[in-house]
Amino acid sequence: MALTERIKGIFKKSRNQNKWPGLIEAYRPWLPVSAKTPVISLQEGATPLIPVDSISKRIQKGVRVYVKYDGLNPTGSFKDRGMTMAISKAKEAGCEAIICASTGNTSASAAAYAKRGGMRAFVLIPDGYVAQGKLAQALVYGAEVLAIKGNFDIALKIVQDISKKYPITLVNSVNPYRLQGQKTAAFEIIENLGTAPDWLCIPMGNAGNISAYWMGFKEYFQAKKSNKLPRMMGFQAKGSAPLVFDKTIETPETIATAIRIGNPVNKEKAKKAKKESQGEFNYVTDSEIIEAYKILGQEEGIFCEPASAASIAGLLKIKDKIPENSQIVCVLTGNGLKDPECAIKNNDSIFHQNLNPNIDSIAKTMGF
Ligand code: AN7
């Protein structure tokens, strides 16, 4: 069924006409929910798939590149897809509090959905390494924020141990409902393109999202909603590339703090996705990430966070390997507004300051 037809159907079913009902309602038959599951939703999902000609032009060969702009989800990242599922299932199980470790986006999303579901939200973050926007969100949503003197990998170990010992639900991507929700992004891409892309380029941190996408692509392929499967192309920042180098990185470093992760908990799943899809893992440097981040901003009007730009940076890095006439989707996992500090430090704009507030001075500065 064409996307428009299907969405019209969903709109009709939705109580509120003309409103996307959120991904649990939209994809109910594909998700482990029942009539008893209380759906905690902020109408996440249905994010746009946008052609990015400035990237296609840099590749040529008839290649068409799109971005899946998942930074347009309710809390500004793809995490909302997983969190609507994880929090709804936690609520169904009678849980009253949730916990996660986070480089930022998970904490923002977990806090929003937990609060909407009437639960307490505890979030462990690496002190000083969470972008301002994400921290602001967790605080405004009323999370109980625990900043540790240690990195994400250490925080994750702690929350895993705590959730085993105490009555609190872990909502990191080891929670299987997270990946179930996140797989719906692959469904949306197939509905948009009419089939799967040839390549899916995606940043990897804890490697949950690449695993979720692969699950989604396989499910729609098996249901004959797509006539092909994409190659899964995963990218990491050079200083935080445990999957590329196939070893744990004790002190991961990168400007893309979202993916500053040295020991991905979903590494086996991600390796399987790579193998089954004949995909590849590659690294990109921080300067390549910033270059891609600026191209998207300046030439496309698309503002993503640095971790997300890794998918574009990676694609450009391996452009010689792209077969002619391919369709490629790069996942933009998070919104640029999440990390204003990075934006202010890394742009090519002309920013005149301290100007005298009169026409002559402004016009002169403008070059008239
Ligand atoms: C923008 O928020 O791990 O490979 O704690 O925020 O599924 O981990 C974030 C990860 C990519 C990597 N892009 O996804 C967290 C966290 C953005 C992200 C990733 C993250 P995974």
Residues whose N, C-alpha, C, O or C-beta is under 5 A from the ligand:
A	BS01	AN7	A101 S102 T103 G104 N105 T106 S107 P203 M204 G205 N206 A207 G208 N209 I210 A258 A307 S308 T333 G334
